[in-house]
Amino acid sequence: MTPLLTAEGTSRTVQTGKWKNHYNEAGTGRPVLMLHGSGPGAMGWNTFGPNMRRLPNASG
């Protein structure tokens, strides 16, 4: 059974110079970088969280 992914459980930050960047990290294996657009809700976990749950079953 795949563990439930949450925004809080996958939330990470990295400091690069004077910028602090937020990202979510989950799973193992080869990394997949998902970039979001802009606008209302674009940065919300509800926007991309469901896609992260589907990735382990994706082929490619």
Sequence and secondary structure as in RCSB ss.txt:
>XXXX:A:sequence
MTPLLTAEGTSRTVQTGKWKNHYNEAGTGRPVLMLHGSGPGAMGWNTFGPNMRRLPNASG
>XXXX:A:secstr
      HHHHEEEEEETTEEEEEE   SSS        STTTTSHHHHHHHHHHGGG   
